[in-house]
Amino acid sequence: MTDTQPVVQSSLERRIDITVNLADIESDVGGRLKQIARTAKLPGFRPGKVPLKMIEQQYGGQARSDAVGAAVEQSFSAQVREQNLRVAGYPKIEPKSDAAEGTLGFTAVFEVYPTIVPADVSAQSIEKPVLTVTDVEVEKTLDVLRKQRVSYVEADRPAQKEDRLVIDFVGRKGGEEFPGGKAENYTVVIGSGMMLPDFDAALEGVKLGESKTFDVTFPEGYQASELAGQKVQFEIQVKKIEMPRLPEIDAEFAKSLGVADGDVAKMQAEVRANLEREVKKRLQAKVKQQVMDVLLTVNPIDVPKALVEMESQQMAEAARRDMESRGMAAKNVPISPAWFVDQATRRVKLGLILAELVRVKELQAKPDHVRAIIDEFSETFEDPKEVVRWYYSQPQRLAEAEALALENNVVEWALANARVSEKPVAFDELMGSAA
């Protein structure tokens, strides 16, 4: 059996030519057939007594295929070890037509992992967002919680923003009703974004029992193309006007947030603690995003297509499972791995870069790092100790905590080595409610 040196086709693709001797194959086939003959059962013969010629007729093709596959795999593995190649994915074995007499020729086409030398980040800038939770932020959060528990009472005045209305409406284009433009007993909250801006604005000031006709212009990009950019007329009949009533911050409100004894001060303390945890998590996420972007910038690498394909497949499967968990029929939605290629490529790149950075800079997660993350996860549960035990009994969940600890170590390393400046961030901006 003889082999040639690999030929480089691209940055990560490799090709190895493999030649196997037919004589070696036939010898291996003979051994395989003898092994099969020891236990083979054919009608009219006792086990182990079937003539070898019949065994060859019955199993020769499969034995020969297995022998060739084993020879190719052995040769491929030997060359990979000899040349210290890190194979990514599985090789594609292609037969060759120009093999010498008495031999079979193949070409193994495969990809290797990129060589990564973690780059210096000292010239890179990272803005670290900072925000201290004050009474103002706690009050804003309490207002949000109150709005989530809003009730409505009938109003004896014209409709205002945030009022809830029950209306009948009909839309006409050129005097003719159009599909989807009619409803009865429709509930809408003014200013909630449920309706088009023109429609929403026309609701302010209407009175109970009033009929009103007004124009509405659909946006150019409206999903119903026959209405996009068109001006239509709506006629409405106001059947109910209700104004919002926010709950008072009292014992009942505290109980609705899970404070059993209704202690308002305790509720406010819990809201502050939860808010501080959420703010910390979001600040860390913003920093981590910047660090990952920096690492991708200073470590430009190609990644094996095979790894991207596998990651894309896994992401597509995860999307299907997520849809099914939400009660949607994922089988009716053609979720393609191609949708996730860009995101998968980023994940694979970061995975390779982080792994090498952890190895070179000795950033491995220590048990106390992992425990700190699990403790933080468990803080929001009624029985934190039980949550901790659950994490340590679930290998997959424990691995997730370990991966997060590794990422945190990388972030800390980057912050210690890059140019870091602090930048105050607005509460509404951080929480995604600046509107």
N, C-alpha and C positions, 0 to 999 in steps of 0.2 A: 504494500500500500504506500503510495507516494502522494505528497501534497506540495502545492506551490505557495508562495508568499501572498498575503492579501493585497488586493488592489483597491486603493481609495477612490471612491466614486463621488463623494460629496463630503461635507464637513463631518457628518456622523455616520454615513452609510459605508459599510465595508463589504467586500466580496472575498470569499475564500474558495479556491478551486480544490476539489477533493477527488482523488482517484482511488478506486478500490479494485483489488484483483479478483477476477471471477473465481479463481481457484480457492481463494480464502472464503468466498461466499459459499461455494459448493460444499466446502468442508464444514462450514457452520450449519448449512442446511441439513447435511447428513446427521449432525449431532442433534439438531432440533427434532428431526423425524424420528430418530431412535428414542428420544425422550418422550415424544408423543406416543410411540408404539407401546410403551410400557403400560399405559393406562387406557389406550384407545379401545372403544367398544364398537364393533361392527356386527351386523346380523350374521349368525352362523359361526362366530369365533368367540372364544373366551378372552377376557381382558388380558392383554399382553401377548396374545398369540396371533394377532392379525399379521399377515405377511407384509414385509416392509414395502414391497412393490405397491400393495394396495394403500398403504399409509401414504406413500408418495403421491399416488393418484388423488387421494382424498385431501391431503393437507399440504402437498408440495408447494402450491402457489402461495399460500399464506406464509409458510415457513421461509420461502425465498424472499418474500417481501419484508418479513420481519428481520431476516439476516442482513439484507441491504440497508434497511433503516438503522439497525444497530451499528453497522460498520460506519455509516455516514455520521451518525451521532457521536460515535467514539472518536473518529478522526476530527470532527468539528470541535469537540470538547477539548481534545488534546492541543489543538492549535490555539484555541482561545486561551487556555492556561499558559501555554508556552509564550504567547505574545502579550499576556497580561491585559487582555481586552475585557471590558465590562459590557456584556451584551444586554441591550434593552429590548424587551419583548422576545419574540420567537423568530428564528431564522426562516427564510423562505428558501426551500431547496429546489433548484432548477436543474433538470438533466442536461448534459452536454452531448452533442452529436459527434464530436471529433475525438472521442477517447481512443486510445491505442488498442490494438487487438488484445483480447484477453483481459480487458479492464472495463469498468464502468466509470463515467465521469459525471460529476455534479458541481454546481456552484451554489454555495450558501450565501445568500444576500441577507444582511442584517444591519441593525444600527447599534451604536455604542453610546454609552453615557458621555456627555461632554466633560472635558477637563476643566475644573473650576479652581481658580486661585482667587480667594476672596480679596476684593479690591479695597483700597484705602477710602474711608468715608470722611476724612478730616476736612476736606474742602466743601462738603455738602452742608446745606442749610436746612434745618428743621425748625418749624414754628410750633412751639408747644402751647396749645390753647389752655388758658387758665380761667377758672370761674369758682368763686367762693359762694356757697349757698347762704343767703341771708333770709331775714324775715320776709322780705319782698318776694323772693322766689317761693317760699313756703305758702304765702298768701295766694300767689298766682296758681299754684298747684291745687290749693284748696278750692279756688274758684272753678278750676277745670273739673274737679271732682263733684262740685255742686251742680255744674251744668250737666254732668253725666247723669245726675239724679233729678233732673228738672221734672216738674209736674205742670199741668196746664189747667187754668180756670177760665170760664167764659168771661169775655171782655165786653163792656157796654160802650165802647168807643171805636173810632176808626182803627183799622189795622196798622200796626207798626212793625218795624224790623224785629225779628225773632219771635213774632206771633205765629201761632199755628192755625191754619185755615183749612176748612173743608169746602171745596168748590166743585161745581160742574163746569166743564169747559168744552168748547168746540172750535177747531181751527179751520179756516177756509183760505184757499189759494185761488184767486181769480173768481171768488164767489162760490167755489165748489169745495166741499169737505175733502180733506186728504187723509190717507190711511195713517193711523196712529195719532191723529190730532184731536181725539175726542175721549172724554172720560167723565164719569159721574162719581160723586162722593170722594173726590181725590183729596188726600191730605198733603199739605205742603207747608213747610216752615220758611217764612220770608227771610232771605239772606243766607240760607243754608247751602245754596248752590245746586239745589234740586232741579231748578228750572233755568231756562236761558235768561241772561241778564235783563233783556227788555221785558220779558214776562214777569220776572221777579220784581222789577221796579214798578210795574203797573199795579202790583198787589198792595203796595203801601198806600194807605189812605182810604181803602175801600171800606164800605159799611156793611153790616149784616143785612142780607136780603137784597143787596144792590146787584144790578146787572151792569157790566162794563164791557165795552169793545175797544180794542187797542191793536196797534201794529207791532209785529215782532219780525226782526230780520235774522234769519239763520246764518251762522258763520260759514265762511267759504269751505272749510274742511268738514262740514257736518257729515255724519256717517250715512244719512239717507241722501244720496247724490241728487235726487230730484228736488230736494229742499235746500241744498247748499247754496248760500248766497242769496236766497229768495226772501222777499218780503211777503208775509201772510198776515191775516187778521184773526185774532182770537176774541171770542165772546165768552165771558165768565158769569157765573151766578154764585154769589157768596152765601153759603149755607151755615157756616159757623166761624166765629172768630174767638180764639183762646189766647190768653197772654201767659207767658212763662212765669212760674213761681219757683224760685230757687229755695232749697231747704236752708234753714238757719243752721249756723254752726253751734249745735247744742248736743245734748246727750244722745238724742235719737240719731243724729247725723253720725256721731262717733260710733254708735253701735252698728250702723249700716256699713262702716268701714272695718268692722271686725273687732272693735274694742268692746269687750263684753260688758264691762261695768259702766260704759258711757262716759268715762273720764275724758273731758275735752283736752286737757293738758297732755295726757298720755297719747291721745290721737295725734295732736300736733307734733309731738316728739317722734312718733312713729312715721308720720308723713315726712318730717325733716330727714330722718335716718334713711328712709327709702329713697328720697330725692337725692340725698348725698351719694348713695350707692349708684343710682342711675346716672347722675352727673359724672361721677368718677369713671363709670363704664364707658360713657360716650366720649369723655376726654381721652381716655386710653385708646379707644378705637380710632379717634382722629390721629393721634400720634402714631399708632401702629400702621395706619394707612400710609402716612408719610414715610415712615421707615421702610416699608416694603417697596414703595415707589423709588426710594433712594437706592435700595439694594438692586432693583432691576435696572436702574440707570447706570450704576457703576460696574455692574456685572453682566454685560450683554452676552448672552449665550444662545446657541441653538439647542433645541430640545428634540429628542427622538419622537418621530411621528407616532410610533407605536404607543408611547406613554400618553400622548395627547389623545389618541383614539380611545384608550382604555379609560382615561379620566372623563372624556366626553360621554362615553357609554354609562359610566357610573352616575354622572350628573343627570343624564336623561332618565335613568332608572329612579333616581332620587326624586325627580320631578313627578314621575308617575305615581310613586308611593305617596308623595305629598298630596297630589290631587285626590287619590283614593281615600286618604285619611280625612279629607274635607268633604267626602261624600260625592265626589264627581266621578263620572265614568271615564277613567283615563284611557280605557281601551278604544274609546271612540275618538280620541284626540291623537293625531299622528305626531308624537313628540320625537323629534329627530335629534340625534347626537350632534349633528352639524350646527344646531342652534347654540351649542355650548363651547364651540371650538376656541374662541378667543378667551373666554374665562378659564377653560381647561388649560390652555397654553400658559396663561399667567400662573395658575396654580402649580403646574408642573415645574415651571422655571423657579418659582419661589421655593418649592419643595426641595429642589436640587441645591439651590444656593444656600438655603438655611441649613440643610444637612451638612454641607461642607463647612459652613461658617461655625456651626456647633462643634464639629470635629476639630477644626484647626484652632479655634479660640477656646476650646474646652468649656462650652456653655451648656453642658448637659444638665438636665433638670434633676435636682436633688430631691429626696423624699420630702423634706420640709417645704420646698417650693410647691410640690404637688398638693401636699396637705393644706397649705395656705389657700390655694385655689378652691379646693373642695370645701373648706370651712366657709369661704366667702359665698360659694354657691348655696350652702345649707342655711345661711343666716335668715333667709326669708321664709323658711318653713317652720311649722309649729314644733316639730321635733327634729332639731338639727342633728342630733347624734344618730338618729335612725337614717337620715339622709347620708351621713358620712359612711355608715356601715354599708348602705346600699351601693355607694360608689365603689368601695373597695371589694365588693362582691361581684361587680359587673366589669369584666376585663375591658369591654369596649368603652364604657364610660370612664374608666380609669385611664385608658390610653388617650382619650380626648383631653382629660385634665393634664396629662403629661405633655401632650403636644402643645397645649396652651402655655404651660410653664416654660417650654423650650422657646416659644415665640416671645414670651415676656423677657426671657434672658437675652434674646437677640435684640429686642427693643432697647433694653437697658444698656447693652454694649454699644449700640448705635448712638444713643443719647450721650454716652460718656466719651465718644470719639468724634462726633460730628459737631458742627457749629449750631448750637441750640439757642433760640431766643424765645422768650415768653410773649404770648399775645392774648390779651383779654378777649373773651368771647361772650357775646350777649346770650342770656338765658334762652330767649325765644329762638334764636338762631341754633343754639345747640340742641334744643328739644324739638326742633323742626316745626315750630308753630309761629314763625315770624310771618305774619300776613296782614 
